[in-house]
Amino acid sequence: MLKPITQQQREKIARYISEMTWQDKLSQVQCIMGSFRTTEEIKEAAAKWKVGSVFIGNQTKERFREIADAAKDADVPVIICADLVHGAGSRMFGATEFPHYLACAATDVEDSMKQMGEITAQEGRAYGVHWTFGPVVDLCLEKNNPMMHVRTAGDDTQRVRRMSKAFVEAVQKEGLMAATAKHFPGDGADERDTHITTLINGLSREEWEQSYGLIWREMIDSGVMAIMGGHIALPFIDPQYEEEALRYKGPRPATLSKAIQLDFLRGELGFDGLIVSDALNMVGFGAHIRREEYGWRLLEAGSDMLLWTDPVQDTPLMLEAMANGKLTEERVNDAVRRVLELKARVGLLDGEEAFPGLPEETLAKNKDIAQRVADRSITIVRDVFSSLPMKGLKPGAKVLTVTAQYEEGYRNKRDEKDLVFIDEELRKRGFQVDHLLNPGEGKLSDQMKEQYDAIFINIKYTPRYGSVRLYGESFHMFKGSWWVENPKVVFTSFGDPYKLYDLPSLHNYINVYSNCEVSQRAAVKVWLGEIEAAGKSPVNLDN
């Protein structure tokens, strides 16, 4: 159940709304990108433009705190949000990063999500974040979807329900942070990417209700405080534009659909929290309307908070839309009320915050917990020659590690980095380690069978824009037969779990589901037999 608003909070919200101008109200429903703004620009956005929210991503924990403090001069408290989807450290450098969501789901233990949720709220709030855009509750139904795989809890509806519920309840338990289930009405049923185009969840009503529908109803029943509307069409609810001239665009995304967000999500499913739009700069949204329409069209269609606006541009345009009758006072007031209720639920309307950070020993303890989750997440999918684990390796053995990764299209700054912690762990154990990144054709040969005691081929295809199919520099190493039926060679995926689809002839294959530091360290333990590969695949790999 959604956390109730107290009478005192309700009165304060009513007072805030009564004292706001229409410009203030239209700024209150806007969330700006704060990562690339200076401290002075953040102060101006909060005090002059009176934005309701600031988003931060990929900054140090100290910089998170600076940005949050800079936003404190506003008349109405500003809510700070971030994509803390697998631990605060997933976007806050220096905080605890858990394995990717799919890896946590592979443990098949709700306690993994519970621990991650509690630590995310603790660390996030300590450095200024009140609201996370997680969990991702989409289903990984399409193996070629480039964004979902490791960001989801898999393709099994019941596991996604269990794991996501555990995360939501843990994040929100102490009132430190609001969770956001995303992306309504459900990503992962289409192989495309909303950053590039509007996705279509083409399931029938019956199919949707037995999959995504069960998950969304669970999220609402669990009291999730916010839901993110995706740039995703749901044709069984909203099949096409009324205007004949616009039908060439295909069905409209949820973010532009009253039928999907107001009639279905609010009316039929009964969600009474806040709806936040996915980002405005994504092509899956922007391809449908002109830039000057962004703000008022999102509000009109049911969004209460608009993600990554420009208040200097968007506030006057939304005021103009109100003056022209395109946007009603009732819809604006409803959105503002829901924004203020979200702030009340995380204690922002109750007085000054005092969260000075966390001691290093707390962060160290939290990282140990994340490591234990990673240690029980790994799955050995195939081992034809029973060569795993490689217990015969002794200190002094010579090993080669090879990373196959794409060279562009990164979604997260961490993803551009090589798998450096693997080599660190192997050297700790006394091995001689050579390393290659995307070696070209002919760089690996049959001679390596004699040269190395073990060769670890590490495939790192994490979420990215466009495609996760094997291509470019990363596939040249597989040319020739140097690796075929060689029991010294171990193949491990540190991202997309479907790489046996691209490389079906591999004689062994391990899914780690994550390229995070703790996942790299866990993989080495599994290779060497120090821990069991206890993970249960959250995705169906049959055929």
C-alpha positions as CSV (number, residue, x, y, z in Angstrom):
1,M,0.0,0.0,0.0
2,L,1.2,3.5,-0.8
3,K,2.6,5.3,2.3
4,P,-0.2,7.6,3.5
5,I,0.1,11.4,3.8
6,T,-0.4,12.8,7.3
7,Q,-3.0,15.5,7.9
8,Q,-0.1,17.9,8.8
9,Q,1.7,17.1,5.5
10,R,-1.6,17.5,3.6
11,E,-2.1,21.0,5.1
12,K,1.5,22.0,4.2
13,I,1.0,20.7,0.7
14,A,-2.2,22.7,0.3
15,R,-0.4,25.8,1.6
16,Y,2.5,25.4,-0.8
17,I,0.1,25.1,-3.7
18,S,-2.0,28.1,-2.7
19,E,1.1,30.3,-2.5
20,M,2.6,29.2,-5.9
21,T,2.1,31.2,-9.1
22,W,1.3,29.2,-12.3
23,Q,5.0,29.6,-13.3
24,D,6.0,28.2,-9.9
25,K,3.7,25.2,-10.4
26,L,5.0,24.5,-13.9
27,S,8.6,24.6,-12.6
28,Q,7.7,22.3,-9.7
29,V,6.9,19.5,-12.1
30,Q,10.3,19.7,-13.9
31,C,13.4,17.6,-13.2
32,I,16.7,19.0,-14.6
33,M,19.9,17.2,-15.4
34,G,22.3,18.3,-12.7
35,S,25.4,16.3,-13.5
36,F,26.8,18.8,-16.0
37,R,25.8,22.0,-14.2
38,T,28.0,24.1,-12.0
39,T,27.1,24.6,-8.3
40,E,26.0,28.2,-9.2
41,E,23.7,26.9,-12.0
42,I,22.1,24.4,-9.6
43,K,21.5,27.2,-7.1
44,E,19.9,29.4,-9.8
45,A,17.7,26.5,-11.0
46,A,16.4,25.9,-7.5
47,A,16.0,29.5,-6.3
48,K,15.1,31.4,-9.4
49,W,13.4,28.8,-11.6
50,K,12.1,26.8,-8.7
51,V,12.5,23.4,-10.3
52,G,11.0,20.5,-8.4
53,S,13.8,18.0,-8.9
54,V,17.4,17.6,-9.9
55,F,18.8,14.4,-11.4
56,I,22.4,13.3,-10.8
57,G,24.4,10.6,-12.5
58,N,28.0,9.3,-12.6
59,Q,29.6,11.6,-10.1
60,T,31.6,11.0,-6.9
61,K,29.6,10.7,-3.7
62,E,31.1,14.0,-2.6
63,R,29.9,15.7,-5.8
64,F,26.4,14.3,-5.2
65,R,26.4,15.9,-1.8
66,E,27.5,19.2,-3.2
67,I,24.8,19.3,-5.8
68,A,22.1,18.3,-3.3
69,D,23.3,21.1,-0.9
70,A,23.3,23.6,-3.7
71,A,19.6,23.0,-4.3
72,K,18.6,23.7,-0.7
73,D,17.9,27.4,-1.3
74,A,14.6,26.7,-2.9
75,D,11.3,27.9,-1.4
76,V,10.0,24.4,-1.8
77,P,12.5,21.5,-1.0
78,V,14.0,20.0,-4.2
79,I,13.9,16.3,-4.5
80,I,17.2,14.8,-5.7
81,C,17.0,11.7,-7.9
82,A,19.3,9.2,-9.6
83,D,19.4,5.8,-11.3
84,L,20.6,3.9,-8.3
85,V,19.5,0.7,-9.8
86,H,22.1,-1.8,-8.5
87,G,23.3,0.0,-5.4
88,A,24.2,3.6,-4.8
89,G,27.5,2.9,-6.4
90,S,26.0,2.1,-9.8
91,R,25.9,5.9,-10.4
92,M,27.7,7.3,-7.3
93,F,31.5,6.7,-7.5
94,G,32.8,5.7,-4.0
95,A,29.5,4.2,-2.8
96,T,28.6,0.4,-2.9
97,E,28.0,-1.1,-6.3
98,F,26.1,-4.4,-6.3
99,P,26.1,-6.8,-9.2
100,H,23.7,-5.9,-12.0
101,Y,20.0,-6.6,-11.4
102,L,20.1,-9.8,-13.4
103,A,22.9,-11.1,-11.3
104,C,21.1,-10.4,-8.1
105,A,18.1,-12.2,-9.6
106,A,20.3,-15.2,-10.4
107,T,20.8,-15.8,-6.7
108,D,17.0,-16.5,-6.6
109,V,17.1,-15.2,-3.0
110,E,14.9,-12.2,-2.1
111,D,17.4,-11.4,0.6
112,S,19.9,-10.3,-2.2
113,M,17.4,-7.6,-3.3
114,K,16.5,-6.7,0.3
115,Q,20.2,-6.1,1.2
116,M,20.7,-4.1,-2.0
117,G,17.6,-2.0,-1.4
118,E,18.5,-1.2,2.3
119,I,22.1,-0.2,1.4
120,T,21.0,1.8,-1.6
121,A,18.6,3.9,0.6
122,Q,21.2,4.3,3.4
123,E,24.1,5.4,1.2
124,G,22.0,7.3,-1.3
125,R,20.4,9.4,1.3
126,A,23.7,10.0,3.2
127,Y,24.9,11.8,0.0
128,G,21.8,13.7,-0.8
129,V,19.6,11.4,-2.9
130,H,15.9,11.0,-2.0
131,W,14.5,9.1,-5.0
132,T,15.9,6.3,-7.1
133,F,14.7,5.4,-10.6
134,G,14.7,1.7,-9.8
135,P,13.8,-1.1,-9.9
136,V,13.6,-2.1,-13.5
137,V,10.6,-4.4,-13.6
138,D,10.6,-5.1,-17.3
139,L,10.8,-8.7,-18.6
140,C,13.7,-9.9,-20.7
141,L,11.5,-11.6,-23.4
142,E,13.5,-10.6,-26.5
143,K,17.1,-11.8,-26.5
144,N,18.2,-9.0,-28.9
145,N,17.0,-6.1,-26.8
146,P,20.2,-4.1,-26.2
147,M,19.1,-2.3,-23.1
148,M,17.2,-4.9,-21.0
149,H,19.1,-8.2,-20.3
150,V,21.3,-7.4,-17.2
151,R,19.1,-4.5,-16.2
152,T,16.1,-6.8,-15.6
153,A,15.4,-9.6,-13.2
154,G,14.9,-12.0,-16.1
155,D,12.1,-13.4,-18.1
156,D,10.2,-15.3,-15.4
157,T,7.2,-13.3,-14.2
158,Q,7.1,-14.8,-10.8
159,R,10.8,-14.2,-10.1
160,V,10.6,-10.6,-11.3
161,R,7.6,-10.1,-9.0
162,R,9.4,-11.6,-6.0
163,M,12.7,-9.9,-6.5
164,S,11.3,-6.5,-7.4
165,K,8.9,-6.4,-4.5
166,A,11.8,-7.2,-2.1
167,F,13.8,-4.3,-3.5
168,V,10.9,-1.8,-3.4
169,E,10.0,-2.6,0.2
170,A,13.6,-2.4,1.3
171,V,14.4,0.9,-0.4
172,Q,11.3,2.5,1.1
173,K,11.2,0.8,4.5
174,E,12.8,3.6,6.5
175,G,11.3,6.5,4.6
176,L,14.8,7.5,3.4
177,M,14.1,7.0,-0.3
178,A,11.3,6.6,-2.9
179,A,11.5,3.7,-5.4
180,T,10.4,4.0,-9.0
181,A,9.2,0.9,-11.0
182,K,10.1,1.3,-14.6
183,H,9.2,1.3,-17.6
184,F,5.4,1.2,-17.9
185,P,3.8,-0.5,-19.7
186,G,6.8,-2.8,-20.0
187,D,10.0,-3.0,-22.0
188,G,11.7,-6.1,-23.2
189,A,9.1,-7.5,-25.5
190,D,10.6,-5.7,-28.5
191,E,14.2,-6.0,-29.7
192,R,14.7,-2.3,-30.2
193,D,15.8,0.6,-27.9
194,T,13.7,3.5,-26.7
195,H,16.7,5.8,-26.9
196,I,16.5,5.3,-30.7
197,T,12.8,4.5,-31.4
198,T,9.4,4.0,-29.9
199,L,9.1,0.4,-28.7
200,I,5.9,-1.6,-29.1
201,N,4.8,-4.0,-26.4
202,G,2.7,-6.0,-28.8
203,L,1.3,-8.6,-26.4
204,S,-2.4,-9.3,-26.4
205,R,-4.4,-8.2,-23.4
206,E,-4.5,-11.7,-22.0
207,E,-0.7,-12.2,-22.5
208,W,0.1,-8.8,-20.9
209,E,-2.1,-9.5,-17.9
210,Q,-0.4,-12.8,-17.3
211,S,3.1,-11.3,-17.5
212,Y,3.7,-7.6,-17.2
213,G,0.2,-7.0,-15.6
214,L,1.0,-9.3,-12.7
215,I,4.3,-7.4,-12.1
216,W,2.7,-4.0,-12.3
217,R,-0.1,-4.9,-9.9
218,E,2.5,-6.3,-7.5
219,M,4.4,-3.1,-7.6
220,I,1.3,-1.0,-6.9
221,D,0.2,-3.3,-4.1
222,S,3.7,-3.1,-2.6
223,G,3.3,0.7,-2.3
224,V,5.9,1.8,-4.9
225,M,5.9,5.6,-4.6
226,A,6.6,6.3,-8.3
227,I,6.2,4.7,-11.7
228,M,8.2,5.7,-14.8
229,G,6.2,5.9,-18.0
230,G,8.2,4.5,-20.9
231,H,8.4,5.6,-24.5
232,I,6.6,2.3,-25.2
233,A,3.3,1.7,-27.1
234,L,0.7,-0.7,-25.8
235,P,-1.6,-1.2,-28.8
236,F,-4.3,-3.2,-27.0
237,I,-5.0,-0.1,-25.0
238,D,-4.1,2.7,-27.4
239,P,-3.9,1.3,-31.0
240,Q,-3.3,4.4,-33.1
241,Y,-3.6,8.2,-33.5
242,E,-7.0,9.5,-34.0
243,E,-5.7,11.8,-36.8
244,E,-5.3,10.0,-40.1
245,A,-2.3,12.2,-41.0
246,L,-0.3,11.0,-37.9
247,R,-0.9,7.2,-38.3
248,Y,2.3,6.7,-40.2
249,K,4.2,7.2,-36.9
250,G,2.7,4.0,-35.5
251,P,1.0,3.8,-32.1
252,R,1.9,6.6,-29.6
253,P,4.2,5.9,-26.6
254,A,2.7,5.7,-23.1
255,T,4.3,9.0,-22.3
256,L,2.0,10.7,-24.8
257,S,-1.1,8.5,-24.1
258,K,-3.9,9.5,-21.7
259,A,-5.4,6.1,-22.4
260,I,-2.4,4.3,-21.2
261,Q,-1.3,6.5,-18.2
262,L,-4.5,8.1,-17.0
263,D,-7.2,5.7,-17.9
264,F,-5.3,2.4,-17.6
265,L,-2.5,2.9,-15.1
266,R,-4.4,5.3,-12.8
267,G,-8.0,4.3,-13.5
268,E,-8.0,0.5,-14.1
269,L,-4.8,-0.5,-12.2
270,G,-5.4,2.0,-9.4
271,F,-2.0,3.6,-9.1
272,D,-2.2,6.7,-6.9
273,G,1.5,7.7,-6.7
274,L,3.6,9.8,-8.9
275,I,4.2,9.2,-12.6
276,V,7.6,10.4,-13.9
277,S,8.3,10.4,-17.6
278,D,11.3,8.8,-19.1
279,A,13.9,11.2,-20.5
280,L,12.7,13.9,-23.0
281,N,15.9,13.6,-25.1
282,M,15.1,10.0,-26.2
283,V,14.1,9.5,-29.8
284,G,11.3,7.1,-28.8
285,F,9.5,10.2,-27.5
286,G,10.8,13.1,-29.5
287,A,10.1,11.5,-32.9
288,H,6.4,12.0,-32.2
289,I,6.1,15.8,-31.5
290,R,7.9,19.1,-32.0
291,R,10.3,20.3,-29.3
292,E,8.1,23.2,-28.2
293,E,5.3,20.8,-27.3
294,Y,7.3,18.5,-25.0
295,G,6.3,19.9,-21.6
296,W,2.6,20.4,-21.9
297,R,2.0,17.2,-23.9
298,L,3.7,15.1,-21.2
299,L,1.6,16.8,-18.5
300,E,-1.6,16.4,-20.5
301,A,-0.9,12.7,-21.0
302,G,-0.5,12.0,-17.3
303,S,3.2,12.6,-16.3
304,D,3.5,14.4,-13.0
305,M,7.3,14.9,-13.2
306,L,9.0,15.7,-16.5
307,L,12.5,14.2,-16.8
308,W,15.4,16.4,-18.1
309,T,13.6,19.6,-19.1
310,D,15.0,23.0,-19.7
311,P,13.0,25.4,-17.5
312,V,14.2,28.5,-19.4
313,Q,12.7,27.0,-22.5
314,D,9.9,24.8,-21.2
315,T,8.2,26.9,-18.5
316,P,7.2,29.7,-20.9
317,L,5.9,27.2,-23.4
318,M,3.8,25.4,-20.8
319,L,2.4,28.8,-19.6
320,E,1.5,29.6,-23.2
321,A,-0.2,26.2,-23.6
322,M,-2.3,27.0,-20.5
323,A,-3.3,30.3,-21.9
324,N,-4.3,28.6,-25.1
325,G,-6.4,26.0,-23.3
326,K,-4.2,23.1,-24.3
327,L,-3.3,22.4,-20.7
328,T,-5.8,22.6,-17.9
329,E,-5.4,24.1,-14.4
330,E,-6.8,20.9,-13.0
331,R,-4.1,18.7,-14.6
332,V,-1.3,21.0,-13.5
333,N,-2.6,21.2,-9.9
334,D,-2.9,17.4,-9.7
335,A,0.7,16.9,-10.9
336,V,2.0,19.5,-8.4
337,R,0.1,17.8,-5.6
338,R,1.6,14.4,-6.5
339,V,5.1,15.9,-6.6
340,L,4.7,17.4,-3.2
341,E,3.2,14.2,-1.8
342,L,6.3,12.3,-3.0
343,K,8.5,14.8,-1.2
344,A,6.4,14.4,1.9
345,R,6.7,10.6,1.8
346,V,10.5,10.9,2.0
347,G,10.4,13.5,4.8
348,L,11.4,16.5,2.7
349,L,8.6,18.7,4.0
350,D,9.3,17.9,7.6
351,G,12.3,20.0,8.2
352,E,16.1,20.4,7.6
353,E,18.0,17.3,6.6
354,A,21.2,16.2,8.4
355,F,22.9,13.4,6.5
356,P,26.6,14.0,6.8
357,G,27.8,10.9,4.9
358,L,28.9,7.5,6.1
359,P,32.1,6.3,7.9
360,E,34.5,4.2,5.7
361,E,33.9,1.2,7.9
362,T,30.2,1.2,7.0
363,L,31.1,1.4,3.3
364,A,33.5,-1.4,3.7
365,K,30.9,-3.6,5.4
366,N,28.4,-2.8,2.7
367,K,30.9,-3.7,0.0
368,D,31.4,-7.1,1.7
369,I,27.7,-7.7,1.5
370,A,27.7,-6.9,-2.2
371,Q,30.5,-9.3,-2.7
372,R,28.6,-12.1,-1.0
373,V,25.7,-11.4,-3.3
374,A,28.0,-11.6,-6.4
375,D,29.6,-14.8,-5.1
376,R,26.3,-16.7,-5.2
377,S,25.1,-15.3,-8.6
378,I,27.2,-17.1,-11.2
379,T,25.9,-19.8,-13.4
380,I,27.9,-22.5,-15.3
381,V,25.7,-23.0,-18.4
382,R,27.8,-25.5,-20.3
383,D,30.9,-27.6,-19.5
384,V,31.3,-30.3,-22.2
385,F,34.8,-31.5,-21.1
386,S,34.2,-31.1,-17.3
387,S,37.1,-28.7,-17.2
388,L,35.4,-26.4,-14.6
389,P,36.6,-25.5,-12.1
390,M,40.2,-25.3,-13.1
391,K,41.6,-26.6,-9.7
392,G,44.9,-27.8,-11.2
393,L,46.3,-24.3,-11.6
394,K,49.2,-23.7,-9.2
395,P,51.0,-20.5,-8.3
396,G,53.4,-19.6,-11.0
397,A,51.1,-20.9,-13.8
398,K,51.0,-18.8,-16.9
399,V,47.5,-17.6,-17.9
400,L,46.1,-15.3,-20.6
401,T,43.0,-13.1,-20.1
402,V,41.3,-11.8,-23.2
403,T,38.5,-9.2,-23.2
404,A,36.0,-9.0,-26.0
405,Q,34.0,-5.8,-25.8
406,Y,32.5,-3.2,-28.1
407,E,34.3,0.1,-28.7
408,E,31.4,2.5,-28.8
409,G,27.8,3.1,-27.7
410,Y,28.6,2.9,-24.0
411,R,25.6,3.7,-21.7
412,N,27.6,4.0,-18.5
413,K,31.1,5.4,-17.9
414,R,32.1,2.1,-16.2
415,D,31.3,0.1,-19.3
416,E,34.2,1.7,-21.3
417,K,36.7,0.2,-18.9
418,D,38.4,-3.2,-19.3
419,L,37.9,-6.0,-16.8
420,V,40.9,-5.0,-14.7
421,F,39.9,-6.7,-11.4
422,I,40.1,-10.1,-13.0
423,D,43.9,-9.8,-13.6
424,E,44.3,-8.3,-10.2
425,E,42.7,-11.3,-8.5
426,L,44.7,-13.8,-10.6
427,R,48.0,-12.1,-9.8
428,K,47.1,-12.1,-6.1
429,R,47.0,-15.9,-6.3
430,G,50.5,-16.0,-7.8
431,F,49.8,-16.5,-11.5
432,Q,51.7,-15.0,-14.3
433,V,49.1,-13.0,-16.3
434,D,49.2,-11.7,-19.8
435,H,46.2,-9.7,-21.1
436,L,44.7,-8.7,-24.5
437,L,41.8,-6.4,-25.4
438,N,40.0,-7.2,-28.6
439,P,43.0,-8.9,-30.3
440,G,42.7,-8.7,-34.1
441,E,42.5,-11.6,-36.5
442,G,45.5,-13.9,-36.2
443,K,46.7,-12.7,-32.8
444,L,45.5,-15.9,-31.1
445,S,46.8,-19.3,-32.4
446,D,47.2,-23.0,-31.8
447,Q,50.6,-22.3,-30.2
448,M,48.9,-20.8,-27.2
449,K,47.9,-24.3,-26.1
450,E,51.5,-24.9,-25.1
451,Q,52.3,-21.3,-24.1
452,Y,49.5,-20.9,-21.4
453,D,48.2,-23.2,-18.7
454,A,44.8,-21.5,-19.0
455,I,43.1,-18.9,-21.3
456,F,40.1,-17.0,-20.1
457,I,38.0,-15.4,-22.8
458,N,35.8,-12.8,-21.2
459,I,32.9,-11.4,-23.3
460,K,31.7,-8.0,-21.9
461,Y,28.5,-6.9,-23.7
462,T,26.7,-4.7,-21.3
463,P,23.6,-2.5,-22.1
464,R,24.3,-0.2,-24.9
465,Y,22.7,1.9,-27.6
466,G,21.7,0.0,-30.8
467,S,22.6,-3.7,-30.6
468,V,24.4,-6.3,-28.4
469,R,25.1,-8.8,-31.2
470,L,28.7,-9.9,-31.6
471,Y,30.3,-7.7,-34.2
472,G,33.3,-5.5,-35.1
473,E,36.6,-5.8,-33.3
474,S,35.3,-8.0,-30.6
475,F,34.6,-11.1,-32.8
476,H,37.9,-11.3,-34.7
477,M,39.5,-13.4,-31.9
478,F,37.2,-16.3,-32.7
479,K,38.4,-16.7,-36.2
480,G,40.5,-19.8,-36.7
481,S,40.1,-22.9,-34.6
482,W,42.7,-22.3,-31.9
483,W,40.0,-22.5,-29.2
484,V,38.0,-25.4,-30.5
485,E,37.8,-28.3,-28.0
486,N,40.7,-26.9,-26.0
487,P,39.9,-27.6,-22.3
488,K,42.3,-24.9,-21.2
489,V,40.0,-22.2,-22.6
490,V,37.2,-20.9,-20.5
491,F,34.4,-18.6,-22.0
492,T,32.6,-16.2,-19.6
493,S,30.0,-13.6,-20.3
494,F,30.1,-10.5,-18.1
495,G,27.0,-9.0,-19.5
496,D,24.4,-10.1,-22.1
497,P,23.5,-13.7,-21.0
498,Y,22.7,-14.9,-24.5
499,K,26.1,-15.1,-26.1
500,L,25.7,-18.8,-26.8
501,Y,23.2,-17.6,-29.5
502,D,26.1,-15.8,-31.3
503,L,28.7,-18.5,-30.4
504,P,26.8,-21.8,-30.1
505,S,29.9,-24.0,-30.6
506,L,31.6,-23.0,-27.3
507,H,32.5,-26.1,-25.3
508,N,32.0,-24.3,-22.0
509,Y,30.2,-21.1,-21.0
510,I,29.6,-19.2,-17.8
511,N,27.2,-16.4,-17.1
512,V,28.3,-13.8,-14.6
513,Y,25.5,-11.3,-15.7
514,S,27.5,-8.3,-14.6
515,N,30.8,-6.5,-15.2
516,C,31.0,-4.8,-11.7
517,E,34.1,-5.2,-9.6
518,V,32.4,-7.6,-7.2
519,S,31.3,-9.8,-10.1
520,Q,34.8,-9.9,-11.6
521,R,36.2,-11.0,-8.3
522,A,33.5,-13.7,-7.9
523,A,34.2,-15.0,-11.4
524,V,37.8,-15.8,-10.5
525,K,36.7,-17.7,-7.4
526,V,34.4,-19.8,-9.5
527,W,37.0,-20.5,-12.2
528,L,39.4,-21.7,-9.6
529,G,36.9,-23.7,-7.6
530,E,37.1,-21.5,-4.5
531,I,33.3,-21.1,-4.5
532,E,30.5,-23.0,-6.2
533,A,28.7,-21.6,-9.2
534,A,25.3,-21.4,-7.4
535,G,23.4,-19.0,-9.6
536,K,20.1,-20.1,-11.2
537,S,19.7,-18.7,-14.7
538,P,17.0,-15.9,-14.6
539,V,16.5,-16.3,-18.4
540,N,15.5,-19.3,-20.4
541,L,18.5,-20.5,-22.5
542,D,16.8,-23.5,-24.1
543,N,17.6,-24.0,-27.8
